[in-house]
Every structure is written in structure tokens, then in C-alpha cells.
Amino acid sequence: MRNLERKPLAWMDDAPIRVSVDRVIRASPEAIFAVLADHESWPDWFGGLVKAEVTGPATGVGATRSVEARGLGRLDEEFISWEPGASFGFSVVAMSRPIFKTLNELVTIEPTAEGAIVTYAQAFEPKAWARPLIKLAARGPFPKALRGALDGLAERAERQGS
């Protein structure tokens, strides 16, 4: 495992590469957040993940987990945003295949009359050698994976919220 640089949440606005997708989910913000906060269930609805496990505190800023991602190996994450019903964000603090200097992710939930608009954003600073590959992935595979994840999140939250 190689350590990555930790950056605050605000860094995401100025990150060298950023991917963001959103989707309306017809479930309450609380139901959506409950699915997000169930760490071990992520591989059931986020196709890019093989495994997720809590490695320290399970909730709140400072919570930690480890995930196994297809093509990226193991990533250790520390939560930098945890607002039930509103936001869920983490910084990757170590990777088995370190192609990034920094990687933050943030899911925001905005209530609507129908449920919520959920936005999943990723912010990257790749290592110099990986920059062309990550820029290419940010135009296609990464947004596609996030759309699939939001579809899976919607299906699970809508089913559990009814």
C-alpha cells in the first residue's frame, strides 16, 4: 500500500481532473444515506467494487473503510464529510496500485418533491505517468461507472424506502 496526499473537501473544486454525474432518486434523503452508510453492501449496487469493509470507526468524519475496486486494487478511505441525509465523502489515503497523488469522492443529496437529486463527484490528481490515461477515463469509463452506481443506489434506496 502506498499513501496518497490527503486534501480537504474544498480541494475538489480545484482538482486537476473532476468527474461528476447526478440522478433523481425517488426515495427520501435519509433512505439514500442509509444505503450509502451501509459500507459492506456497496459491492451489491456499485459494480466497480468487489469488497468493502469497515476498518475503524464506521460512521462520521474520520470513519475508515477499505474497498477492493476492479482494476484499481485495494483502496483505504477516510471520511471527510458525513452529514446524514446530505453528504457522504471520503479521501483515499492509500492504494495498492498508486496511480493517483490524491483522490477524493463526494456524494451529495439534495431533497426534491420527488425524493432527491444525488450527485456523485470524483476529484483526481493522477501521478504524471498516469495523467493521459486518467484524462481519457474521466471522459468515458469513470462517468459510466458512476452512472451505473447511481442506478444501483436508486434501485436499492427506492426498494428499501417503500
HUVEN-V717713 format. One record per run of one state. SS is the DSSP state (hx for helix, st for strand, lp for the rest). FROM is the first residue (numbers start at 1). TO is the last residue. If there is no record, write none. Layout:
{{SS,FROM,TO} {SS,FROM,TO}}
This chain:
{{lp,1,1} {st,2,3} {lp,4,8} {hx,9,14} {lp,15,16} {st,17,25} {lp,26,28} {hx,29,37} {lp,38,38} {hx,39,45} {lp,46,48} {st,49,54} {lp,55,63} {st,64,69} {lp,70,72} {st,73,83} {lp,84,86} {st,87,95} {lp,96,99} {st,100,111} {lp,112,115} {st,116,126} {lp,127,127} {hx,128,139} {lp,140,140} {hx,141,161} {lp,162,162}}
